[in-house]
Amino acid sequence: MKELCSYQVHFSKPLKTNQIMKLYKLAGKTQHHMYIHQGKLIADTGHLPKLLSFSLLMDMDTPVVFIIDGEDVEKVFEEIKGSLSDYIDHTICRRKYNDAMMVNETSVTI
């Protein structure tokens, strides 16, 4: 079943380039649409230059929101958490929508 979920992630330390590459490679191997959002910044995790720029400009004192769209989103987020576990302080699932909810909604809050 197709889902759209957003997760709030608090990082304990800045991401290194190899962690950004792991995130980029994960985005490339799945059929999901994944974005990172913070304040006025947003990046498609499948677009390396934007992802690198995002990591340089992000504020470590403010949580980041991961937005994931596709099948079995929770499994993908668990994979993200696993690959970045040394850098993540804690996470919160903000919103979760399934197919039926998205069809009936004209817009969704992430």
Secondary structure, 3 states (H helix, E strand, C coil): CEEEEEEEEEECCCCCHHHHHHHHHHHHHCCCEEEEEECCEEEECCCHHHHHHHHHHCCCCCCEEEEEEEECHHHHHHHHHHHCCCCEEEEEEEEEEEHHHHHHCCCCCC
